[in-house]
Structure formats: C-alpha cells, structure tokens
Amino acid sequence: MPEGPSILLMKESLQKFVGKKILESQGNAKFDKEVLENKTLKEIRTFGKQTYLVFSKVAVRIHLLMFGSYTVDKQTKPDKNLRLSLVFKTGGMYFYNCNVKLVDSEFLDTIDWEADVMSDQWNPEKAKQKLIANPKMMVCDALMNQDIFSGVGNIIKNEVLFRIGVQPESLLGNLPSGKVEELIAEARNYSFEFLIWKRDFVLKKHWLVHTKSICPKCGEKLVKKQTGLGKRRSFYCLNDQKLY
C-alpha cells in the first residue's frame, strides 16, 4: 500500500490539471461519472494515504489500497481495471484497482487534517494525547493507526522503530516519555526523508531493517514477525531495540 510520501508524489504529478475542466469521465467506480463532466478541478488535497480531487460542491476520494495505481495522460491498463479516468483538454488521469468514492465537499470539513504527519497542519501534541489515551496499544499498531499518524505505513513503521530503538510489540503505556516524543518526531522526520529518496528513486537503498535479514548495527540476525492487530510484517533487532 502506498504510504503518505508516495501519495504526495502522485499529487505533484496531477497538479497540472488544477484549474482545468473535465471533458470526459469514465471507469467502473460505482457512481455516476457524468456528474463530473464540465466541472473544473479546484484543488488536490491529500490526507495520509488518501487523495481528494476537489470540485465545486463535490470531491472524489482516491484510495489506492494495496494494489492500486495511476497513470497520467495515457491509459495503460485494460478497462476492467479502470476505476476512474478524467480527461482534460491537456491530458488525463487514470486510476486502477483502487477505491474511488464521490463525497460532498462538506465531508472535507470532517477530516482531522492535524493527524497527517506530512501536513503543515500536523499537530504533534494531539498525537501525543492520542498515544497517552491508549496505554495497552502496541507501538506497531499506533504507528499504523491512521487516526494518529495518517500517512504512515509499514515501511515507515519498521524504520522509525529501529531508529528510536523500540521493539514493535512494546506497549505505549510502558514507553518512557522521552521515547514517546522520539516516536512522534521520527514518524514525521522519516516521512519527509522517504519523500526525498522516493523522488530520487533511491528509497530502498536507505532501508536499514525493512525486508532486511541482518542488523546494520550489531550484525545479528533480525527478527521477521507479523505483529499487532493487523499482523503486518515487522523487522527488528533484539539487541538494538528494547521491548517495553
């Protein structure tokens, strides 16, 4: 599943259509695509792993899920995979195998934009209060919780926990206050580094533990285990990461 930084890169590639009018809308998304025709794309907003194409009175929410993708200016996959295409005079955007939903523009007012770790509105103090309110939650689940760290995915989770020296099954209530602060800060810091590396096509070269087998610090074998309620893959070191 694409994480927040990848969604920001998608936004950048679609930005050229802002201010342009839709000439044609197709795809197998379950709403009347014709309502979008002749509408002008006012702005593109992202919230973690979600993208909102904002028009007058309505918005289209795009969530790429696990296997979704998109292309710009050319359809590269068969119609059966095409959830939505929006064609403008200057080109088009195409979304495949993803979740596409039409929402009222008022829905955007209900979103907690301060939970997006890459947003200018990010509120670390609010994140801290949410963590404190869930002392029995594993730290791996907390990082993947989109109500707390919107945009953080499994790669960011594994790399952040290695950086701050915490095992994924540690309980939030057991973390020292300093570690909670580190967790919050590093979730945002690493997300922006992820964005830079992803843009330069060198992201994987910077992974320290994600999908790795040997700890880059001590040289011992890393643990690979499905952790948390979501049973997502975790890679961590028993020597250099502490269980709280």
C-alpha positions as CSV (number, residue, x, y, z in Angstrom):
1,M,0.0,0.0,0.0
2,P,1.5,3.4,-1.0
3,E,2.4,5.5,2.1
4,G,1.9,9.2,2.6
5,P,5.1,10.3,0.7
6,S,4.1,8.4,-2.4
7,I,0.7,10.0,-2.3
8,L,2.3,13.4,-2.2
9,L,4.3,12.5,-5.3
10,M,1.1,11.4,-7.0
11,K,-0.4,14.8,-6.1
12,E,2.6,16.5,-7.7
13,S,2.1,14.6,-11.0
14,L,-1.6,15.6,-11.1
15,Q,-1.2,19.2,-10.1
16,K,-1.0,20.4,-13.7
17,F,-4.8,19.6,-14.1
18,V,-5.8,22.0,-11.3
19,G,-7.9,24.8,-12.8
20,K,-8.8,22.7,-15.9
21,K,-12.2,21.5,-16.9
22,I,-13.1,17.8,-17.3
23,L,-14.2,16.9,-20.8
24,E,-14.9,13.2,-20.2
25,S,-15.2,10.9,-17.2
26,Q,-15.3,7.0,-17.4
27,G,-14.5,3.9,-15.3
28,N,-16.3,1.3,-13.3
29,A,-16.4,3.2,-10.0
30,K,-19.9,2.9,-8.5
31,F,-21.2,6.4,-9.0
32,D,-22.5,8.5,-11.9
33,K,-19.3,9.7,-13.6
34,E,-21.2,12.2,-15.8
35,V,-21.7,14.5,-12.8
36,L,-18.0,15.3,-13.1
37,E,-18.1,16.3,-16.7
38,N,-17.7,20.1,-17.4
39,K,-16.6,20.6,-13.8
40,T,-13.3,22.4,-13.0
41,L,-10.8,20.8,-10.7
42,K,-10.4,23.4,-8.0
43,E,-7.6,21.7,-5.9
44,I,-6.0,18.5,-4.9
45,R,-5.7,17.7,-1.2
46,T,-4.1,14.7,0.4
47,F,-4.7,13.2,3.8
48,G,-2.3,10.4,4.6
49,K,-2.9,7.7,2.1
50,Q,-6.0,9.4,0.6
51,T,-6.3,11.9,-2.2
52,Y,-9.2,14.3,-2.7
53,L,-9.9,15.8,-6.1
54,V,-11.9,18.8,-5.1
55,F,-14.6,20.3,-7.3
56,S,-17.5,22.7,-6.6
57,K,-19.9,21.0,-4.2
58,V,-18.3,17.5,-4.5
59,A,-14.9,15.8,-4.2
60,V,-13.6,12.5,-5.4
61,R,-11.7,10.4,-2.8
62,I,-9.0,8.1,-4.2
63,H,-7.5,5.4,-2.0
64,L,-5.0,3.2,-3.8
65,L,-5.3,0.4,-1.2
66,M,-2.8,-2.5,-1.6
67,F,-2.6,-2.8,-5.3
68,G,-4.0,0.4,-6.8
69,S,-2.0,2.5,-9.3
70,Y,-2.4,5.5,-11.5
71,T,-1.1,6.9,-14.8
72,V,-1.0,10.4,-16.3
73,D,-2.0,11.3,-19.9
74,K,-2.3,7.7,-21.0
75,Q,-4.4,4.6,-20.1
76,T,-2.0,1.7,-19.7
77,K,-4.3,-1.0,-18.2
78,P,-7.5,-2.6,-19.5
79,D,-10.9,-1.1,-18.9
80,K,-11.8,-3.8,-16.3
81,N,-9.1,-2.4,-14.1
82,L,-10.0,1.2,-14.7
83,R,-11.9,2.7,-11.7
84,L,-11.9,6.3,-13.0
85,S,-10.5,8.3,-15.8
86,L,-10.7,12.1,-16.0
87,V,-9.9,13.6,-19.4
88,F,-9.0,17.2,-19.8
89,K,-8.0,19.2,-22.9
90,T,-4.4,19.0,-21.8
91,G,-4.3,15.3,-20.9
92,G,-5.9,12.9,-18.4
93,M,-5.5,11.0,-15.1
94,Y,-6.3,7.3,-14.8
95,F,-6.8,5.3,-11.6
96,Y,-6.7,1.5,-11.5
97,N,-7.7,-1.2,-8.9
98,C,-8.4,1.3,-6.2
99,N,-11.2,2.6,-4.1
100,V,-12.9,5.7,-5.6
101,K,-15.8,7.4,-3.9
102,L,-17.8,10.6,-4.6
103,V,-18.3,12.7,-1.4
104,D,-19.9,16.1,-0.7
105,S,-17.4,18.9,-0.3
106,E,-18.6,19.4,3.3
107,F,-17.1,16.0,4.1
108,L,-13.7,17.6,3.9
109,D,-14.5,19.6,6.9
110,T,-14.9,16.5,9.0
111,I,-11.3,15.3,8.4
112,D,-8.8,15.8,11.1
113,W,-6.1,17.3,8.9
114,E,-3.8,17.7,12.0
115,A,-3.3,14.0,12.1
116,D,-1.4,14.0,8.7
117,V,2.3,13.6,9.6
118,M,3.3,15.4,6.4
119,S,0.8,18.3,6.6
120,D,1.7,21.8,7.6
121,Q,-1.2,21.4,10.0
122,W,0.4,18.4,11.7
123,N,-0.2,18.6,15.5
124,P,2.3,16.6,17.5
125,E,0.7,17.4,20.8
126,K,-2.6,16.0,19.6
127,A,-0.8,12.8,18.5
128,K,0.8,12.6,22.0
129,Q,-2.6,12.8,23.7
130,K,-4.0,10.0,21.5
131,L,-1.0,7.8,22.4
132,I,-1.4,8.5,26.1
133,A,-5.0,7.6,25.9
134,N,-4.2,4.1,24.6
135,P,-1.6,2.6,27.0
136,K,-2.4,-1.0,26.1
137,M,-1.9,-0.4,22.4
138,M,1.3,-1.9,20.8
139,V,3.5,0.7,19.3
140,C,3.4,-1.0,15.9
141,D,-0.4,-0.6,15.9
142,A,-0.1,3.0,17.0
143,L,2.2,3.9,14.1
144,M,-0.1,2.3,11.6
145,N,-3.2,3.9,13.1
146,Q,-4.3,6.5,10.5
147,D,-6.3,8.5,13.2
148,I,-3.0,9.1,14.9
149,F,-0.3,9.0,12.2
150,S,-2.1,9.5,8.9
151,G,0.2,8.5,6.1
152,V,2.5,6.2,8.0
153,G,2.7,2.7,6.5
154,N,4.7,-0.5,7.2
155,I,8.0,0.7,5.8
156,I,7.9,3.9,7.9
157,K,6.8,1.9,10.9
158,N,9.8,-0.5,10.7
159,E,12.4,2.1,10.0
160,V,11.1,4.5,12.7
161,L,11.1,1.8,15.4
162,F,14.6,0.8,14.5
163,R,15.8,4.4,14.6
164,I,14.4,5.0,18.1
165,G,15.4,1.6,19.4
166,V,11.9,0.2,20.3
167,Q,10.6,-3.3,19.5
168,P,7.2,-3.2,17.7
169,E,5.3,-5.2,20.4
170,S,6.1,-2.7,23.1
171,L,3.1,-1.2,24.8
172,L,2.5,2.6,24.6
173,G,1.9,2.8,28.3
174,N,5.3,1.3,29.1
175,L,7.3,3.8,26.9
176,P,9.2,6.5,28.8
177,S,8.0,10.0,28.0
178,G,11.2,10.6,26.0
179,K,10.6,7.7,23.8
180,V,7.0,8.9,23.1
181,E,8.5,12.2,22.0
182,E,11.0,10.4,19.8
183,L,8.3,8.3,18.2
184,I,6.2,11.3,17.3
185,A,9.2,13.3,15.9
186,E,10.7,10.5,14.0
187,A,7.4,9.5,12.3
188,R,7.4,12.9,10.7
189,N,11.1,13.2,10.1
190,Y,11.4,9.8,8.4
191,S,8.3,10.5,6.2
192,F,10.0,13.5,4.7
193,E,13.2,11.6,4.1
194,F,11.2,8.9,2.5
195,L,9.7,11.6,0.1
196,I,13.2,12.8,-0.9
197,W,14.5,9.3,-1.5
198,K,11.4,8.2,-3.3
199,R,11.6,11.2,-5.6
200,D,15.2,10.3,-6.4
201,F,14.4,6.6,-6.9
202,V,16.8,5.5,-4.1
203,L,14.4,4.7,-1.3
204,K,15.3,1.0,-1.0
205,K,19.0,1.9,-0.7
206,H,18.3,3.7,2.6
207,W,16.3,0.9,4.3
208,L,18.0,-0.2,7.4
209,V,15.8,-3.1,8.5
210,H,12.7,-3.2,6.3
211,T,12.9,-6.5,4.4
212,K,16.5,-7.0,5.6
213,S,17.9,-10.0,7.5
214,I,21.0,-8.6,9.3
215,C,21.1,-5.7,11.8
216,P,23.2,-2.9,10.4
217,K,24.4,-2.0,13.9
218,C,25.3,-5.3,15.6
219,G,25.4,-7.7,12.7
220,E,23.0,-10.2,14.4
221,K,20.0,-11.7,12.6
222,L,16.9,-9.6,12.5
223,V,13.6,-10.9,13.7
224,K,10.9,-11.1,11.0
225,K,7.5,-11.4,12.5
226,Q,3.8,-10.5,11.9
227,T,3.0,-8.1,14.8
228,G,0.0,-6.2,16.1
229,L,-3.7,-6.4,15.4
230,G,-3.1,-6.0,11.7
231,K,-0.5,-8.8,11.6
232,R,1.8,-6.7,9.4
233,R,5.4,-7.7,8.8
234,S,7.9,-6.3,11.3
235,F,11.7,-6.5,11.0
236,Y,13.6,-5.7,14.2
237,C,16.7,-6.4,16.3
238,L,16.5,-7.9,19.7
239,N,19.8,-6.3,20.7
240,D,19.3,-2.8,19.4
241,Q,15.6,-2.4,20.0
242,K,14.1,-2.7,23.5
243,L,10.8,-4.3,24.5
244,Y,8.9,-2.0,26.8
